[in-house]
Amino acid sequence: MRFFPRTSGLLEEVFGECMAATNLAVSRVLGFRHGTTEVVHEQVIGKRDTGICQPTSEVSRRHRQDSISIRTIDNSYSPKVSATSTLIGDTNHSTTFPKQFPLPLSVEEILTLTKPTIEKLFQDAGSVGASIGVLRHGQHHFLNGGAQGLGVPVLPDQDTVHLISSMSKPIISTAVGILMDDFPRYQLMFDTPVSTVLPELKGSPGILKTYTNQELTIADFLDLRSSFQWMTNLWEIPNGDIPWKTLDPVVSLLQHLPANDSYTSDKAFVYNRNYSNECFALLAAIIERKTGYSWAEFVTKNVLEPLGMHNTFIGLTEIERSNMSKTFAKSHSVQVAGVMPELLQCVDADGLVCRKKVAEWFDRHYGNIPQSVEVRPSQASSAGSVGPSPLAAAAGVMSTTSDLLKFYSKIMDVYDQRREERNSKLLPYPDHLNTPLERGINHLFSHIESRIFPDPSSSTCTYSGGWNTVTVPMTPEERNASPRPRWPGADGDNARRLESGIQSKIHGNDLDYSFFVTKPETQPNVTDINTKTEKPPLIEPSESKKYLALYHGGNMVGATSFCWLLPDHETAVVVLCNTRGFLLDAANLSGMLLAECLFLAESDSRCDTESVVAAVKRACEDTKKMARAIQIDYLYDLARYEHTIALRFRELDPASNRRDTAGLEGRYELTHNVFITITAEQRGLILRLYGTGYGYLLRELREENISKPNGLQKTMTFAQPMAELIPSGVGGTNRLKVDDFVVVFKRGKVGGEWGGFEWNFARDKTPKKRRGYGDTNPYFWRRVKKGLKVMG
C-alpha cells in the first residue's frame, strides 16, 4: 500500500492504493496529525534546559492560554482535577497546569516524537482509524487518526464509540467488587465457591481446580485461574456472530468436559493464565443471581452512570445504533489474499516455507501488503431477544477513549488514596471512601496486591481481578525466569507473536527490544547531542523501585484495543481501533510505545531533556523493528498454514462423486445444547456450528498422507484459507493452526454407518490418557440425525 500525503489546514490525508487484482474497496486512511500553536519540533526540544526542569513561567502560561482555544470539560467525577480541553488541528488535548515541576518532556512533546512511529504502525497494520487517549497527572490528551470507516473520511475522536472487546473485563470485575462491598446484602467474597451462587454447576468436573481438586471460587474466575477446557472455537464465528445467546451451552460443557490437566500446581499460574471468556460470562450470571437485575443493568447503574460514562453501551442492536445521535466506528479486517501467490513461493529446496525468504519477500513488497475491508461488526456487542449475550460481559462493551479515561482516573484515584492512607497512618482506609464504586475498586486492589506483592523486590506478571498485572521495570533475570513471563504490556494477537518475533532473530542481534526491562549490564551511556559528552543511562542499575501496572488488550471481529495504567505515575494510555489487522496489532504496540516513553520521561527526575529524547527515539526505532519482526512472523505462519491446507487436504465434489460425502450428513451432538450440522451443498460438504450462520467447507486428508488406511475413519479439516475468512471478519481462527480444526469421522466396521467424529477443540492436544471410540471420549460428537436438508 503506497501512501501519498496531502496536507490541508486541519488534517493530513493519506490514500492507500489497494491492488486491483483483489477487487477490494480502496482504503482511504487519514494520517495522524499532532499540531500545536507552540511549535514542538525536535530542534526546539533539543534547545530546552539540560539541567533539572524548572516550573513553567507565568509569561509562558499566559501565552499558552492566549494562543489556544480552550473549552471546559464538565467532569465532576474527578474533583481533584480542573480539566480543560484544547483543540489543536485534528489532535485534541485536555490540559491542566502541572501539579508539580514539569517533566523533561511534556505529553505533547512525547506525542510529537512518537507520532510518526505510531502512524507507521497503524498504516502497516492496514488500520482504518484509531483514537488514542492519555491521562497524565490529571490531564487528558487525545491523538486521533485515520477515518471512522472506509468511505467515511471523517476523523474519529475521543467521543467515537468503539467495541472495546476484552477490555470489558475490568468493568465487569469492578461490578463484582461492588457486590463484595455490601456483604450483608449479597453474601459474596473472593473465596465464595461458585456453585453456591450457580448450583447447576455443583459437581461439574469443569469447575474443579486440577491442582487442588477443590471447586473454583469467585477469585479464580476474576484471575482466570480456572481449569476450563478451551471453548473459543465453539462460540466465536468468523462472521462475528455469537451463537451462545444464553449460558446453557457453557453449563452443559462444564458438566460434560473434564478439567484441563495442563495446570498441575498453583505455580503454573504465576506467569500465566488460562484465558477463558466463559469465566466472565459466569461472573455476569452471578451478578444477575445476586442482584435480581440483568448484569448489563447493574453495570450501567453502578459503574457507568456514577462515572458519567454516557457514551458507553452494552447490548445495543444495530437498529438502536442507527437511531442514536452518537458516532459509532465501522468495523474492518485486513485482507492479504492479493499477495498470497508470491508468498507461497517462499520455500526452500525441500518445499518447506523458509522464514528467511519470507523476510526478503516482505521487504520487497513492504507497503503493498495490508488491504482494509469493511466487515460486519462482532455481535458480542448486540442485544438479542433475551438481552445481551453473556459473552458480552467478557468482550462486548462499547465505549470511547474519553469515557474510559474517566474510569481509569477513578481507579488511580482510589489507588492514590490507598497509598496516602498507608503513608499517613490515619483512619482505617475504608473511612476514606465515599461511594460503593470506590469501595468496590478498593476490594479489587486489596486482592491484586495480595497476589502480586508476596515479594516486593521481584517483578510478578500475572492476571488478577480482571487485569493483566505486572510490576515494572523488570530485570533481565526476572524476564528470563522459568516459566517465562510475558513482556509487560504484550496482550491480544501480539502476545503470541512478540516473543517468537524476538526469538526468530530476523534482525540478527540488532533487535534490542527491552520495554520495561532494565539492562544494567549492557545499557550504554547517553551522549549529549550538543556537547558530545556522555551522561549516565536513563535508568540506573541501582534503581530497584517497582511499580504496579495494570493493562489489558482486546481483539474481536473488526476491532482491537489496548489500555495501560501505571497508578504510581498517575498515567493511563488507551487505544481504540476500528480494525482487527492480523498482520500487526497496532493498538497494542502503539500503546506499549507510549506507555514506555511516558515512563522514561518520569523514571528519573535528574535526567535532562536530551537524554529523554534520545531514549524515546531508541524506543521508536525498537518498536519499528519489532513491528517488522511480528509481521514477518505472521506471514511465515500464514504461508505454512496455507501450505498445510493445500498439500495435505483436498476439496470434495459431491456433485461428481457422491461417494466422497455419502453418510456424513447429519446432526452431531457433543452434549446437551452443543451440536454441529453437516450438509452436502453445491460447493461441498458444509459444517455449521449450531446449524446456522457461517458454513465451513470440509476438506478431506489426501490418501498419500494417510499412514495406515483401514476404512474405519476419515480425517477432514474445516480450517479455511484466509482468503475465504477475512472478508467475513475471521473470528477465532487467527491462530493459523490447521490441527485446531481437524475432525476424524469414525465407524465400528468397514462399510458401516459413520457413528460420529472426534474433534479435540481444547488447547491441549495430547491427553494424558488415550481415549477410545464412542461415549468414553469426551470430545466425540455423536451422530444423532441423518440426511439433513441441504441449505442454500
Disulfide bonds with the S-S distance in Angstrom:
none
